[in-house]
Amino acid sequence: MKKSKVILFCLLPAFLSIYNCNQSRDENSGSIHPEKMYEYSKDISPRWSSFENINGEKGRGGMENNGAKGHAFDRVKSGYRCVLLETPGPGIINRIWITIRNRSPHTLRGLIINMYWDNEGKPAVSVPFGDFFGVGLGRTAVFENALFANPEGRSFNSYIQMPFEKAAKIEIVNEMNYDLNLIFFDIDYQLIKQWNSNFLYFHAFWQRDTATTPGIDFNILPEIKGKGRFLGTNVSVITKPEYKDYWWGEGEFKAYLDGDDEYPTLVGTGTEDYIGSAWGQGQFCNKYNGCLIADGSNRQWSFYRYHIIDPVYFHSGCKITLQQMGGSSKKNVIAMQKEGVKLIPVTISGDDTSLIHIYNKDSVVDLENPELPGDYAWTNFFRSDDVSAVAYFYLDKPENNLPEIQDIIIRTWNLKRAN
């Protein structure tokens, strides 16, 4: 398998601020800083869970082979689940590291990582394994950003902080028709003396629409109720061949906050704009935003944006969407319409300083109208593509109202390795 590789020029992963969790305040400036490394705390007890010491029980590490390497890895049989951590709280998970030998696209989408907080029966996190760790479309890449890292394309690291009050449970579920051999892991967490009422529970939601409907935005995060923080997303797109190699990323990010109805409070200007780039979307990796896959020959893109220094808080509810919109010359769009390609024209550029609005919810404009600009005028249009995304967010409760994870057939359909 030919791996995508991304050269990274960014700092070490930053700890995520969870209100005042594990932070100190500069008395002079009032600003928030990560916990000082040189400060001692009698209220924190470190624990590492691995196969050598599940749950990191005190004084019980490496017992299986008299202190020598005895249980570094294990397997998850087809149809089974493997519990990596199950511990009482209160505590905070700070880091998760996992590696597996089989890193095929089918495996990275076929495995599920579930996380449960405070003994809830429904997981707060239920996401395909690869996608959770920022690896979209089952294609590994060498990268490091503020939340995740894959140093050589062979491991999966998370630095998201995950507080829990009463209990935490993390498991890997194998829904594939073959065993997962050679899984290694390490979950680093800390037990704390007291729960802080300002702490929020970490959640993640993934879904895929293999053929979005033109004019209907893709739901990155369906509407949730409660107060919390939208932490960010990684999105994967497989474009449909009928749109040829025409630009697909005109869609705008939207955040509906605290009762927003028809129109959102936060809205972007385009997909590549949302992740900090412009005028198209190539491969790059930055601390808070990037595009790890930009593969035009396979019509695949995978990109992320994390709202760490620009927090998106909500107080009663939140919904996050992404428009499915592309663009090309008017001549090309007309040709696609005549071929029966699903699309709805939205705007056409009169010149470099104006947009002509041509979208109507009840009818489709005739682009051959002679009053419109010429054949090569840039024309934006709603389109249909294969889109999937993980939404990362915090909530003031350990469970959410979101649907269960989609079936493995939907998760793994039409995935391919790089050529």
N, C-alpha and C positions, 0 to 999 in steps of 0.2 A: 504493500500500500504506500503510495506516495503521499507523504504528510505535508500539510500546509505548515509553513514556518513563518513566524512573525518575529522580527527583530524588535526588541523592547528597550526603550529608553525611558524608564520611569523608576520611581523610588520603591522601597519596600512597601508591602501592603500596609495600609493604614488601618488602625483599629476603628471600628464603627462606633460612633457616638450613639448611645441609647439614652436620651435625656441626660441625666447626670451620672449614668452608670459607669463606674470605674474611671471617673474623671476628677480633676481638681480644677479649681477656678483661680486664675491669676487675680490676686487682690487689688492690683493696681489697674489692670486693664479691663477686668471683668470677663475676659475671654475664656473659652473652654479649651483645655489641653488634655491629651491622653495621659493616663496614669504615669506618674514619675517612676522611672525604672529603679531608682535608688531608694524608694520608700519601702519600709517594712510594714506589713499588715498582719496582725494576729488573727484577723477574721477570715482569712482566705487559706484554703487547703487545696493544693494542686492534685489532680488525678489524671491518669492516662489510661484509657481503655483500649486494649488490643487483645489478640488471641492469647498472648502470653499472660494477660491478667485482665479478664473481662471485668468491666466497670472500674478498674483501677483500685481494687480493694487494698487497704493499707497492709503493707508487709507481705503481700502474696504474689508478687511479680516473679515470673520465671521459675515457677515451682515444678513444672512438668518434667524437666530433665536435670534436676539438681543444680539449677542456676545457669546451665548452659542453654543454648538455643533449643527449644523444645516444641514450640507451637507458634511459629512465625506466621503461618498462613493456614487457610482452610479452604473448603469448597462449599458451594451452595447448589444442591441438587435441583434438577428441573422440577418446578412446581412447589419448591420449598422457599422458606424465608429464613434469614439469618439475623439474629439480634446482635447488634454491635455495642449497644449501650442500653442499660436499663437500671436507673439509679434514682433514689429519692433526692429531693432538693432541700433547701434552695441551692441553686447553683447557676453557673454560666458556662456554656460551651464556647470556647474561643477559637478552636482550630479542628478541622477534620482533614485527614490525609488517607487516601485509599489508592491502591493500585491493583490492577487485574491484568492477567496476561492477554486474554482475548479482548481486544479493543475494537472489534469490527463495528460498523454502523448498526447492525442488527442487535448486537450485544448492548451497546451504549443506549439504545432506545428500548430494548427488551427488558433490561433490569430497571427496577423502581427503587428509589430511596424514599422511605417513609419516616416521618418524625412526629412523635406524639408528646404533648405536654400535659402535665398534671393529671395523668391517668384518664384522659379523654379517650373514648373509643374510636373517634374519627381522627385521622392524621391532620395536623396543621400543614404539613409538607407531604406531598405525594407527587413526585416528579420523575420522569425518566432520568436514569443515572447520569448520563453524559450531559444532558441539557442542564441539570441542576448545577453542575460544576462549570457552566459556561461554555461547554463544548456542543455546539449546535450541529444538527444533521448527522450526528454520529461520526464527525470528522475531527480528530484531535489536531491541536496546534500547539506550538511552543509559545507560551505567553505568560505574563504576570500583570494583574491589575489590582485595584484596591481591595477586591473581594475574593478573587480566585487566582490560582496559579497552576501551570502545567509545565514545570521547568524544562523537561526534555521531551514532552509529548507522550509520556508514559505513566503519568500519575495525576491525581485529582486532589487539589487542595482547596479548602474553603477557610476564610478568615472571618466569616460573619459571626458576630456574637449573638448567642441565643440563650437568654435567661429562662429559667423555669423555677417555679415556686415549690411545687409539691413533688414532681417527678419528671424525668425525661426518658424517652425511649426512641432509639434509632434502629432501623432495620433495613436490610436489603432483601428485595423480593425477586425471585427468578421466575418469570412467566414464560421463559423460552422453552423449547423442546429439547434442550441439551443442558448438561451441567455446566456450572461456572467453576472452573478449577483455578486454583492459585489466586485467591483474594487475600491481600494484606491490608491492614488498616491501623489507624491510630487516631483516637478522638481525645483531644486535650480539653479538659474542663476544670473548673474550680468550684468547690463547695464554699458557700458563703454563710455567714451567721444569720443574716437578716434580709428578708425580701423588701424591696423598695416599691412602694405603690406606683411610682412613675415608670417602672420597668414595663416594657411591652414584649409580647410573645412574637417570635419570628414565624412567618408563614411563607409558603411558596406555592404557586399554582401554574400548571402547564396545560395548554390545549392546542389542538391543531385543526385547521380547516383546510382540507386538501383542494378545495375550489371555492374561494371566497366569492360572494355575490357582488357584482358591480353596484356601487352606490351604498353599500352597507359596510360600515367600518368593522374591522377585525377587533374582537375583544381581547386585549392583552390581560385585563383583569375585569371580569364581570362585577357588577355592583356588589359591594360588601357594606355591611352596617357596623358601626362602632367608631372609635377614635383610634388613630394610629398614624402610620407613616408609610408612604409608597417609597420603597428603597431603590427600585429600578427594574430593568428588564434585559433579557437577551432574546433576540428575535431571529428566526430563521426563515428564509424565503427560497422556494423553488419556483422559478418563473415558468409560465406556460409557453410551450413552443410556438403557439399561434401568434404570439406577440413579437416573434422574431427576437432580435437583440435590442429592441427599442427600450428606452429608459423606463424603469419600473418604480423608481423611488420618489415620486412627487407627493406621496401620502403624508398627511400631517398627524403628528402626535396630539392627543387630546386627553385632558384629565378633568373629569367631572367630579367636583368636590362639594360635599355638604349640601345636597339638595339640588344641584344643577340638573336641569331637565333637558330641554332641547339642545342647548348650547353649553359648552364647557367654560370653566374659568381659565384654564391653562390650555393654550393651543400653540403648536409650532408652525413651521413654514415649509417643511419637507422632511423626508426620512433621513437623508444624509445630513441635513441641517441639525436634526435632533441629536445625532451622535457626534456633533461638533465638526463635521467635514463640510464640503461644499462642491457644487458643480460635478456631481457624480460620486461614486463610492468605490474606492479601492481598498486594499488591505492595509490596516494599520492597527496599532495597539497602544493606547494611552491609559493612564491611571483610572479615569472615570468613564471613558468612552473609546470604542474601537470597532473594527470590523475584521474578524479573524479569518473569514472565508469570503473571498470575492472571486468566484470562479465562473466566468462567463461561458466557458466551453461546456460546463455541466449545468449552467443556469442556477447556481447556488450562491447564496449570500447568508452570512451569519454575523450579527453585530450586537453591540450592547451599549447601554447608558446607565450609569449608577448615580443616583441623586444623593450624594454624601455631603458635599459642600453647598449644595442647593436643595435643602430638604423639602419634601412635599408632604406636609402634615395635613391630616383631615380630622374633623371633630365629630362628625356624625355618619359619614359614609364616603365612598370613593368608587369610581369606575374609570378604567384606562382603556383607550382605544387607539387604533392606528388605521388611517385611511389606506385603501388599496387603490393607488392612482399612479398612472404613468404618463409619458409624454413622447411625442414625436412630431414630425412635420404634418401639416394638414393633409398633404398629399398621401402620406403613409397611412394616416388614420382613415381617410376615405377608402383607401384600398382594403384595409382590414374590414371596414363595415361591409363592403361589397362581397367579401369572402365569408360573411356571417360570423365574424369574431365578436364575442361578447364585449361590448364596451359602451360607455356613455360619455360623450364629449362634455367638458366642464368649462374650460376657458381657452381662448386663443389670443396670442400676443399680437397687438396691433403694431407695436414697436418695442424698443427696449425700456420704455417708461410706462407702459400701460397694459392691462389685461382686459379683454372683452369677455364679459360674463355670458355664457351660452348654455348654462346648465338649468334645466327645468325638471322638477320631480315628476311631472305628468307627461312629458313628451321629450323626444330626442331631436336636437337641432339638425337641420339640413346643412351640412358643411359645404355643399356645393353652391350655396347661396352666393351670388356674385358680389353681394355687399360686404362679405367677410374678406379678411386679408388673403393674400395669395397662397399658392401651393406650399411654400416653405415656411409659412408662419407656424411657430411652435404652438402645439395644441395638447393640452392636458386632458386626460380621460380616465374615468373609473375603469378598472379592469379586474380580472379574476386570476388569482395565483394561489399557490400552496403555501400557507403561512402557519408557523407555529411559534410559540413564545412562552417563556417563563416570566411570571411576575413575582418579584420579591417584595414583601411588605411586612410591617409590624402591626399588630393589633392588640387591643387591650383585653383580649380574651384568648384562651388557649385553643379554641376551635373556630371554624368559619362555616359559612353557609354555601360554599362552592361545590360544584359537581365533583363526583369521583373521577379519577384519572381514566382517560379513554383506553379502549381495548388495545392490546398489543398489535393487532392487525392494522389499526389506524396509525399507531405510533411508528411502525416500521415500514409502512407502504412506500414503495418507490424511492427508498434510500439507495445511495450508490457510493462506492469509493471514488476517490479522485482518479482521473485517468493517468 
